[in-house]
Amino acid sequence: MHKVRLPAVAGAFYPAEQQTLTQDVLALLAASKPPTDAPSPKAIIVPHAGYIYSGATAARAYGRLFKLRDSVRRVVLLGPVHRVPVRGLALPDADFFATALGQIEIDQQARAAIAALPQVVVSAAAHAQEHSLEVHLPFLQSVLKDFKLLPLAVGDASAAEVAQVLEALWGGEETLIVISSDLSHFLHYAQAQATDRQTAQQIMNFQGVLTHQQACGATPVNGLLLAARQHGLRPELLGLCNSGDSAGDKARVVGYASFAFAEPSVGELLLPIARAAIASALGLSAQAAENASCLQEPGACFVTLTQRGQLRGCIGSLEARRSLLADVKGNAVAAALQDPRFKPLTAAELAMTRVEVSVLSPLQEMHFASEADALAQLRPGIDGLVFSFGRHRSTFLPQVWEQMPGAAEFMAQLKRKAGLAADFWDPAIRLQRYSVAKWHEALPA
C-alpha cells in the first residue's frame, strides 16, 4: 500500500480548500508577468513563508516555469529543516506528497540515484511537519504538467555535500531544481533591507558562504551556488522584499527573494571555450565552463579567427562526428595552429584576435537539373554550401555571402577553392547546403 505524506500547514501557510487554493495561486502567477523572452531556468531559489507574505515573490520565479510545462519531468526540491534536526539531507519515507490539488509521486529512480551517498538519510520525522517544502507544491502543481518529486529536507551538511547530491540528479531539461529559503529574520525594516541586499548580491556573485542569519536555507543555497557555478548557470534576481512590504508591520520583518538560474546561450558557452582551448594550447592559463548538457550532444562547427577584420585562421567540421564541446575545442586549436594558409598563432597575438564560432545545421542534399537551377535555389546570406566532385571538395560558410553577394560568383569561387575552373560544370557534381548559428566576440580593444 502506498504511503502518502499529507499536508501539514494547509490552512495556515496557504488555503486548505482546493478552489480557493487554485484561485490564489493562479492570481499570484498572473500578477508575476514574466517577460516572454526570459530564459528558461534550470534552478530557482524561492521563499517559503505564508502566501500572504512571500507568495508574490515566489510567483516571480514560478511564473518562469510555464514554458517548461511539457518538458520538466522531475523536480528536485531542497529546503531547510525547521523542527527536527538532521545530519545530512533527508529523504521522506512516503511514496506520494499530497495537497488539496492532488498527489505528487516521489521519484523512485532519483531516490535510488543518491541513496548510497553517505550524507543522504531517510527521516519521516524531518518531513512530517516541515513547511519549507510543502508550501511550494501547489505552485509546482499549477505550473507544471506531469512531474515526479524528490524532496530533501536539508539539515547539518556542507555546501559540497549538497552540491554532490545536486550533481547526481542534475540531468537535462527534464530536471528542475528548486531551493527553498527565506532571508534575514526579525530585523527592523531598514536593517533587513540592507542585509538582504547584501545577501542577494552574494548569491548573484556565487559567493556560497551564506550564514543562517542571512538565510534560513543557507545550506542548500550554498550547495546550489557551488553546483550552478560549475555548470556555468547565469543568476537573475527576480524579486526582493520583506514582510514589511507585504504585511505592513516593519518592526520585525522576514526577508524574501526569488532567483532564477539559467544556462547561458550556446554562444555564451562556446566563445569562452574556444578561446580557453587556444590559450591552453599556447601555454596560457585559461578556464571555461564545460558542463552544460547541450555541449555533450553531437555537433559540427567552424571556428574563425580574425585580426583587424582580416582572416587569421578558419577550421571546421561539416558533419557531427563528436560532441559539440570536443568539436569546438578541436577546431579552435586547429584554426589557431594548423590552418595551412597562416603561420601558427602566437601567445602574443591572442589578445588581438577575435574568435567566431559557427554551429552548422545537418547537411541538406540539393537536387537540381543544371547549374542555373542550382543557383536559383540558393539563398544568399542564409545557405552555406558544400561542393563535391570526385576528390574535389570545398565549402563556404553563409558569412562568405558578405564578400560575394551574387550566387554565380559564390559558386564560381567555391569551385576555384575546390581546385577546379570557375566555369566548370558536370552532372555528377553534388551540392549540400546548411545554415549556421554564429556568435562572435566583441572587437578587441
SEBALUM-35212 format. One line per field, with one value per residue (C-alpha): residue in one letter; chain; x, y, z. Coordinates in steps of 0.2 Angstrom, whole numbers, m for minus. Layout:
<koldos>
rest = [a / ...] $
kette = [A / ...] $
px = [X / ...] $
py = [Y / ...] $
pz = [Z / ...] $
</koldos>
This chain:
<koldos>
rest = [m / h / k / v / r / l / p / a / v / a / g / a / f / y / p / a / e / q / q / t / l / t / q / d / v / l / a / l / l / a / a / s / k / p / p / t / d / a / p / s / p / k / a / i / i / v / p / h / a / g / y / i / y / s / g / a / t / a / a / r / a / y / g / r / l / f / k / l / r / d / s / v / r / r / v / v / l / l / g / p / v / h / r / v / p / v / r / g / l / a / l / p / d / a / d / f / f / a / t / a / l / g / q / i / e / i / d / q / q / a / r / a / a / i / a / a / l / p / q / v / v / v / s / a / a / a / h / a / q / e / h / s / l / e / v / h / l / p / f / l / q / s / v / l / k / d / f / k / l / l / p / l / a / v / g / d / a / s / a / a / e / v / a / q / v / l / e / a / l / w / g / g / e / e / t / l / i / v / i / s / s / d / l / s / h / f / l / h / y / a / q / a / q / a / t / d / r / q / t / a / q / q / i / m / n / f / q / g / v / l / t / h / q / q / a / c / g / a / t / p / v / n / g / l / l / l / a / a / r / q / h / g / l / r / p / e / l / l / g / l / c / n / s / g / d / s / a / g / d / k / a / r / v / v / g / y / a / s / f / a / f / a / e / p / s / v / g / e / l / l / l / p / i / a / r / a / a / i / a / s / a / l / g / l / s / a / q / a / a / e / n / a / s / c / l / q / e / p / g / a / c / f / v / t / l / t / q / r / g / q / l / r / g / c / i / g / s / l / e / a / r / r / s / l / l / a / d / v / k / g / n / a / v / a / a / a / l / q / d / p / r / f / k / p / l / t / a / a / e / l / a / m / t / r / v / e / v / s / v / l / s / p / l / q / e / m / h / f / a / s / e / a / d / a / l / a / q / l / r / p / g / i / d / g / l / v / f / s / f / g / r / h / r / s / t / f / l / p / q / v / w / e / q / m / p / g / a / a / e / f / m / a / q / l / k / r / k / a / g / l / a / a / d / f / w / d / p / a / i / r / l / q / r / y / s / v / a / k / w / h / e / a / l / p / a] $
kette = [A / A / A / A / A / A / A / A / A / A / A / A / A / A / A / A / A / A / A / A / A / A / A / A / A / A / A / A / A / A / A / A / A / A / A / A / A / A / A / A / A / A / A / A / A / A / A / A / A / A / A / A / A / A / A / A / A / A / A / A / A / A / A / A / A / A / A / A / A / A / A / A / A / A / A / A / A / A / A / A / A / A / A / A / A / A / A / A / A / A / A / A / A / A / A / A / A / A / A / A / A / A / A / A / A / A / A / A / A / A / A / A / A / A / A / A / A / A / A / A / A / A / A / A / A / A / A / A / A / A / A / A / A / A / A / A / A / A / A / A / A / A / A / A / A / A / A / A / A / A / A / A / A / A / A / A / A / A / A / A / A / A / A / A / A / A / A / A / A / A / A / A / A / A / A / A / A / A / A / A / A / A / A / A / A / A / A / A / A / A / A / A / A / A / A / A / A / A / A / A / A / A / A / A / A / A / A / A / A / A / A / A / A / A / A / A / A / A / A / A / A / A / A / A / A / A / A / A / A / A / A / A / A / A / A / A / A / A / A / A / A / A / A / A / A / A / A / A / A / A / A / A / A / A / A / A / A / A / A / A / A / A / A / A / A / A / A / A / A / A / A / A / A / A / A / A / A / A / A / A / A / A / A / A / A / A / A / A / A / A / A / A / A / A / A / A / A / A / A / A / A / A / A / A / A / A / A / A / A / A / A / A / A / A / A / A / A / A / A / A / A / A / A / A / A / A / A / A / A / A / A / A / A / A / A / A / A / A / A / A / A / A / A / A / A / A / A / A / A / A / A / A / A / A / A / A / A / A / A / A / A / A / A / A / A / A / A / A / A / A / A / A / A / A / A / A / A / A / A / A / A / A / A / A / A / A / A / A / A / A / A / A / A / A / A / A / A / A / A / A / A / A / A / A / A / A / A / A / A / A / A / A / A / A / A / A / A / A / A / A / A / A / A / A / A / A / A / A / A / A / A / A / A / A / A / A / A / A / A / A / A / A / A / A / A] $
px = [0 / 6 / 12 / 6 / 13 / m2 / m2 / 4 / 2 / m13 / m25 / m10 / 3 / m9 / m28 / m33 / m48 / m45 / m55 / m48 / m30 / m31 / m38 / m25 / m10 / m16 / m19 / m1 / 6 / m4 / 2 / 20 / 20 / 37 / 45 / 40 / 59 / 65 / 77 / 70 / 78 / 87 / 86 / 76 / 78 / 61 / 54 / 43 / 33 / 14 / 7 / 1 / 19 / 30 / 18 / 20 / 39 / 39 / 27 / 40 / 51 / 36 / 30 / 45 / 41 / 26 / 36 / 44 / 27 / 29 / 47 / 50 / 48 / 57 / 58 / 72 / 66 / 78 / 73 / 80 / 73 / 65 / 58 / 68 / 87 / 95 / 113 / 114 / 100 / 84 / 73 / 55 / 48 / 32 / 28 / 17 / 16 / m2 / m10 / m28 / m23 / m19 / m5 / 13 / 23 / 40 / 53 / 60 / 73 / 80 / 79 / 89 / 102 / 108 / 103 / 121 / 128 / 134 / 126 / 108 / 97 / 79 / 68 / 49 / 50 / 60 / 47 / 31 / 28 / 41 / 33 / 49 / 45 / 26 / 22 / 30 / 19 / 4 / 14 / 23 / 6 / m1 / 14 / 20 / 10 / 17 / 31 / 38 / 46 / 62 / 60 / 75 / 75 / 92 / 100 / 118 / 128 / 141 / 139 / 150 / 139 / 123 / 132 / 136 / 118 / 113 / 126 / 120 / 102 / 107 / 100 / 95 / 80 / 68 / 75 / 71 / 80 / 70 / 79 / 68 / 74 / 69 / 82 / 85 / 73 / 66 / 77 / 70 / 64 / 78 / 91 / 83 / 83 / 102 / 106 / 95 / 103 / 120 / 114 / 106 / 122 / 132 / 120 / 122 / 141 / 141 / 148 / 142 / 147 / 130 / 126 / 109 / 107 / 107 / 96 / 87 / 91 / 109 / 115 / 105 / 108 / 127 / 126 / 117 / 129 / 143 / 135 / 127 / 144 / 152 / 139 / 140 / 122 / 118 / 109 / 95 / 87 / 68 / 61 / 67 / 56 / 52 / 36 / 35 / 31 / 18 / 10 / 14 / 22 / 40 / 46 / 52 / 52 / 57 / 66 / 61 / 69 / 67 / 81 / 82 / 97 / 98 / 110 / 119 / 115 / 126 / 136 / 140 / 146 / 156 / 166 / 175 / 178 / 186 / 197 / 202 / 206 / 218 / 225 / 229 / 237 / 248 / 253 / 242 / 231 / 213 / 196 / 178 / 163 / 160 / 147 / 131 / 121 / 120 / 139 / 138 / 127 / 134 / 138 / 148 / 156 / 168 / 180 / 186 / 199 / 202 / 213 / 208 / 195 / 207 / 206 / 219 / 213 / 197 / 195 / 179 / 168 / 154 / 146 / 143 / 155 / 159 / 152 / 150 / 162 / 175 / 172 / 174 / 189 / 197 / 193 / 198 / 216 / 217 / 212 / 225 / 239 / 236 / 227 / 240 / 237 / 244 / 258 / 253 / 246 / 257 / 253 / 257 / 244 / 229 / 223 / 221 / 212 / 193 / 185 / 169 / 160 / 148 / 137 / 131 / 114 / 114 / 119 / 104 / 106 / 101 / 93 / 95 / 94 / 108 / 120 / 107 / 94 / 106 / 110 / 91 / 89 / 102 / 98 / 111 / 116 / 107 / 115 / 132 / 137 / 147 / 153 / 159 / 165 / 176 / 191 / 187 / 178 / 176 / 164 / 159 / 150 / 135 / 146 / 155 / 140 / 145 / 160 / 151 / 133 / 129 / 125 / 135 / 151 / 148 / 148 / 162 / 174 / 168 / 174 / 190 / 193 / 190 / 204 / 193 / 190 / 176 / 166 / 167 / 151 / 147 / 131 / 140 / 143 / 135 / 129 / 124 / 118 / 117 / 113 / 123 / 120 / 135 / 142 / 157 / 167 / 167 / 181 / 197 / 202] $
py = [0 / 17 / 29 / 47 / 62 / 73 / 92 / 99 / 118 / 119 / 132 / 141 / 145 / 143 / 139 / 121 / 121 / 116 / 130 / 144 / 137 / 136 / 154 / 161 / 153 / 157 / 175 / 176 / 169 / 180 / 195 / 190 / 194 / 186 / 193 / 182 / 181 / 177 / 162 / 145 / 142 / 126 / 131 / 143 / 150 / 154 / 159 / 148 / 159 / 160 / 165 / 182 / 186 / 179 / 171 / 186 / 185 / 166 / 168 / 178 / 163 / 150 / 161 / 157 / 139 / 139 / 137 / 121 / 114 / 100 / 97 / 96 / 78 / 79 / 92 / 91 / 101 / 106 / 115 / 118 / 108 / 119 / 107 / 91 / 91 / 80 / 76 / 77 / 78 / 68 / 59 / 55 / 38 / 42 / 37 / 52 / 70 / 77 / 94 / 99 / 100 / 81 / 69 / 70 / 54 / 53 / 49 / 32 / 32 / 48 / 42 / 27 / 38 / 46 / 33 / 27 / 44 / 45 / 62 / 55 / 48 / 44 / 53 / 53 / 65 / 78 / 79 / 77 / 95 / 104 / 119 / 124 / 110 / 109 / 127 / 125 / 110 / 120 / 131 / 117 / 108 / 124 / 127 / 110 / 96 / 79 / 78 / 67 / 75 / 71 / 82 / 83 / 91 / 98 / 99 / 98 / 97 / 106 / 115 / 102 / 88 / 97 / 100 / 82 / 77 / 90 / 84 / 66 / 72 / 87 / 79 / 89 / 99 / 86 / 91 / 107 / 111 / 121 / 128 / 134 / 149 / 165 / 178 / 188 / 185 / 198 / 213 / 231 / 235 / 246 / 234 / 220 / 229 / 232 / 215 / 206 / 217 / 211 / 193 / 194 / 202 / 187 / 175 / 184 / 183 / 165 / 168 / 152 / 157 / 162 / 160 / 155 / 173 / 178 / 164 / 150 / 139 / 144 / 126 / 121 / 139 / 137 / 120 / 126 / 141 / 128 / 117 / 132 / 140 / 123 / 122 / 140 / 145 / 163 / 170 / 183 / 192 / 192 / 199 / 206 / 212 / 208 / 205 / 224 / 226 / 213 / 213 / 230 / 228 / 235 / 232 / 214 / 208 / 192 / 194 / 186 / 184 / 174 / 170 / 161 / 152 / 148 / 140 / 153 / 154 / 142 / 156 / 162 / 145 / 142 / 158 / 156 / 138 / 141 / 155 / 144 / 130 / 141 / 149 / 132 / 126 / 141 / 138 / 151 / 148 / 149 / 140 / 140 / 131 / 115 / 106 / 112 / 97 / 104 / 103 / 84 / 82 / 79 / 95 / 102 / 119 / 131 / 142 / 158 / 169 / 187 / 201 / 219 / 212 / 201 / 182 / 174 / 156 / 145 / 127 / 117 / 101 / 98 / 84 / 80 / 66 / 71 / 81 / 99 / 103 / 92 / 99 / 117 / 114 / 104 / 116 / 131 / 124 / 119 / 136 / 144 / 132 / 121 / 132 / 129 / 147 / 155 / 154 / 147 / 160 / 165 / 169 / 187 / 188 / 180 / 196 / 205 / 190 / 189 / 172 / 167 / 151 / 145 / 129 / 120 / 113 / 95 / 95 / 95 / 87 / 98 / 92 / 102 / 99 / 112 / 124 / 138 / 128 / 126 / 144 / 149 / 138 / 146 / 158 / 172 / 176 / 160 / 145 / 138 / 126 / 110 / 107 / 90 / 82 / 66 / 71 / 89 / 96 / 114 / 124 / 142 / 147 / 158 / 173 / 172 / 180 / 196 / 197 / 190 / 193 / 185 / 167 / 165 / 172 / 162 / 146 / 151 / 155 / 139 / 129 / 138 / 134 / 115 / 116 / 117 / 131 / 144 / 139 / 120 / 110 / 92 / 82 / 72 / 87 / 86 / 101 / 101 / 116 / 120 / 135 / 141 / 149 / 160 / 170 / 182 / 191 / 209 / 218 / 218 / 235] $
pz = [0 / m5 / 9 / 7 / 16 / 20 / 21 / 37 / 35 / 24 / 31 / 40 / 26 / 12 / 9 / 13 / 1 / m17 / m26 / m15 / m16 / m35 / m37 / m25 / m34 / m51 / m46 / m39 / m55 / m66 / m57 / m59 / m78 / m83 / m99 / m114 / m119 / m102 / m102 / m95 / m78 / m73 / m55 / m44 / m26 / m19 / m1 / 9 / 21 / 21 / 4 / 11 / 15 / 2 / m11 / m24 / m23 / m25 / m40 / m49 / m50 / m53 / m67 / m77 / m77 / m88 / m104 / m96 / m93 / m105 / m103 / m84 / m78 / m61 / m48 / m35 / m20 / m6 / 9 / 27 / 42 / 55 / 68 / 68 / 67 / 54 / 49 / 30 / 18 / 22 / 10 / 16 / 18 / 8 / m9 / m13 / m6 / m6 / m7 / m10 / m28 / m29 / m25 / m32 / m34 / m27 / m40 / m35 / m49 / m42 / m25 / m29 / m38 / m22 / m9 / m7 / m4 / 15 / 18 / 12 / 25 / 27 / 40 / 41 / 56 / 46 / 33 / 44 / 49 / 38 / 29 / 19 / 6 / 7 / 3 / m15 / m20 / m25 / m36 / m44 / m47 / m55 / m67 / m72 / m81 / m77 / m65 / m51 / m35 / m25 / m9 / 3 / 20 / 22 / 40 / 45 / 29 / 19 / 3 / m5 / 1 / m6 / m22 / m24 / m22 / m35 / m47 / m46 / m50 / m62 / m78 / m93 / m97 / m89 / m72 / m62 / m46 / m33 / m17 / m3 / 8 / 16 / 20 / 36 / 51 / 63 / 59 / 58 / 41 / 36 / 43 / 34 / 18 / 19 / 25 / 12 / m2 / 3 / 3 / m14 / m21 / m13 / m22 / m38 / m37 / m32 / m15 / m7 / 11 / 17 / 35 / 43 / 49 / 31 / 25 / 34 / 19 / 18 / 17 / 1 / m6 / m4 / m12 / m27 / m29 / m30 / m42 / m53 / m55 / m60 / m73 / m79 / m75 / m75 / m60 / m61 / m46 / m49 / m33 / m16 / m2 / 16 / 26 / 30 / 12 / 11 / 28 / 34 / 51 / 50 / 67 / 65 / 47 / 37 / 20 / 4 / m13 / m28 / m41 / m57 / m63 / m82 / m94 / m104 / m123 / m133 / m140 / m122 / m119 / m135 / m137 / m120 / m123 / m140 / m133 / m117 / m129 / m139 / m124 / m116 / m132 / m132 / m114 / m106 / m91 / m95 / m90 / m96 / m90 / m100 / m90 / m99 / m106 / m124 / m126 / m124 / m139 / m156 / m166 / m180 / m180 / m188 / m178 / m187 / m181 / m187 / m183 / m188 / m199 / m208 / m208 / m197 / m197 / m200 / m197 / m195 / m197 / m209 / m200 / m182 / m178 / m160 / m146 / m149 / m134 / m142 / m159 / m154 / m144 / m158 / m171 / m161 / m158 / m177 / m183 / m172 / m175 / m191 / m204 / m219 / m225 / m210 / m198 / m181 / m169 / m155 / m137 / m140 / m154 / m144 / m136 / m153 / m161 / m162 / m161 / m170 / m169 / m181 / m177 / m193 / m196 / m203 / m222 / m234 / m251 / m265 / m281 / m297 / m316 / m321 / m313 / m317 / m307 / m293 / m292 / m292 / m277 / m266 / m253 / m252 / m234 / m227 / m236 / m233 / m247 / m249 / m266 / m271 / m287 / m286 / m275 / m276 / m261 / m254 / m243 / m240 / m224 / m226 / m220 / m236 / m245 / m237 / m249 / m264 / m264 / m281 / m282 / m298 / m290 / m274 / m284 / m296 / m281 / m272 / m287 / m288 / m269 / m274 / m287 / m302 / m315 / m311 / m326 / m323 / m323 / m323 / m320 / m306 / m295 / m278 / m268 / m250 / m241 / m222 / m211 / m196 / m179 / m176 / m162 / m162 / m148 / m147 / m156 / m146 / m139] $
</koldos>
